[in-house]
Each structure stands twice: as structure tokens, then as C-alpha cells.
Amino acid sequence: MKLKKIVLGMAAVLALVTLTLTACGKEEASGDDSWKTIEKDKKVTIGLDDTFVPMGFKDEDGKIVGFDVDLAKEVFKEYDIEAEFQPIDWSMKESELANGTIDLIWNGYTVTKSREKKVLFSDAYAQNEQVLVTKKDSNITEAEGMKDKVLGAQEGSSGYEAFNNQTEILKDIVKENDATLYASFNEAMIDLENGRIDGLLIDKVYADYYLKQAGKLDAFNIFSVGFKNEDFAVGARKGDKELVEKINSAFKDLQENGKYGEISKKWFGEELTLPK
């Protein structure tokens, strides 16, 4: 009898612990209290690929800089909150967000249907296009030129997602009907320069900035292959509606007071406005 009571007691305790952990897990996953916590701690952690020029990257001194970095700092400056930047494995970005390692994904993060199932997006703050980069001496200046050629792309990128969703553009014609995947565009560009891949599917903002800074624009072709234009937005946990509302409100303020234009001119050479 005593043994039975002990077993029943242990079962009840286990059930209570399980219920508590489940409740905590749901609370953490929902992220309902993130804004209150961020506002109290005066700190928000932003996840990024620190090689993605000019959106967020490490400069020669190892400091994280970029368009997204400056914009994020200005957004949270409005709320007297410090933005901290955490380099992450870009292919694991949604997992890092879900487990609470970071509060936001903000680094040229493209809005896609598959990502909308995982995160809550802010309003769009910039636009982008997926382009193909090839060496001038390859004479590849259109998608058809990649027939039976080796293509490169970043793992977990919107470009690779578009490549797999719109197969008629490149996937059906490139060698092995797939792309060589890289952890970062920096690695991919090195392989392109050294002839290990024939073309690189990449964000136009990255290609323009990287090749201009490297003084190599004349050595490469950058051209559209037919993928639709993309919107960049900030990714938050599904429950973080108040956090996203604060970001959206700050975007509008920064455009009205001219800060958004100043930041865009600094990094893109022209004053842009928020996408409508």
C-alpha cells in the first residue's frame, strides 16, 4: 500500500512538473512578454550574418557596422534601448529566434511565404533583387548561359529558396540541378573568383557593394535572371506583436525626421524612402 501511494505521489509530481514546463515553453515560444522585458532591461539582441555587406558586417577593426545596424540603433534609440548584435549561423536563424538566443532577425532578411509561417515580420524597410554574378571572361550574361554550369548560393538564403521554387529559371539547367551551398557570400565570392563555381546567385545589394569596395566591378557581370523583387523586413517571434508595432512606428518616425534618408545615403549613395 505504501509503495502504491509513493508511486501515485511521484506520478502526480511528474505530471505537475510536465504541466509547468509545458506552460513555460508556450510562454517562451509565444514571446508575449518580450517588449516588456526589453523595455525593462534597456537591451535588445539582434541576430545577423556578420559577413553580409552592406547590411551588417564586421569592418577592418572587427566592429559590426552596416545599413541594418545603423537603422536598428536609431529605431531603438527612440525608446532609449541599446541594440546589441549577435553573429549567428544564417541557416539556423529561425531556430536561434525561437529558442530565445536572439530577440530579432535583422540582416537583409527577405519576406517569403515559408518564413511567414515561422516568424512575425515588421513592415518592409528596403527592397532587393536576386541577381547572378559571373566573371567577365566567362561570357555568361544571361540565365541560359548557366546550362550545365556550376552555380553557387548561400545556405538558408532567400535566393536559394527562390531557386528551388522557380525551377524554370536556373535549377532545371544548371549542373546536377542544384547549387553548391556556402555558409557566407564571402566564401562563395572567393570560389567564384577562383573558378570553382561559374555563377553566384546573390543579393544585389551585396554584389553591388562588395565588388565596388573591392574595386572589381569591371571584372564581373551582375544581371537579373527573372526572380521577383524582394522586401527586407525584421523577423520576430509570432507573439511579439507589440515589439513589431514599436519597430514599425519608429520606421515612420525615422523617415519623417530624415534619419532614414541619411542612413540610406551613407550606405547606398542615395536617399531612399520606405517601400509602400
Secondary structure, DSSP 8 states (H G I E B T S, - for coil): -HHHHHHHHHHHHHHHHHHHHHHHHHHHHHTTTHHHHHHHHTEEEEEE-TEETTTEEE-TTS-EESHHHHHHHHHHHTTT-EEEEEE--GGGHHHHHHTTS-SEE-SS-B--HHHHTT-EE----EEE-EEEEEEGGGT--SGGGGTT--EEEETT-HHHHHHHHSTTTTTTTSGGGSEEEESSHHHHHHHHHTTSSSEEEEEHHHHHHHHHHTT-GGGEEEEE-S---EEE--EE-TT-HHHHHHHHHHHHHHHHTTHHHHHHHHHHSS------
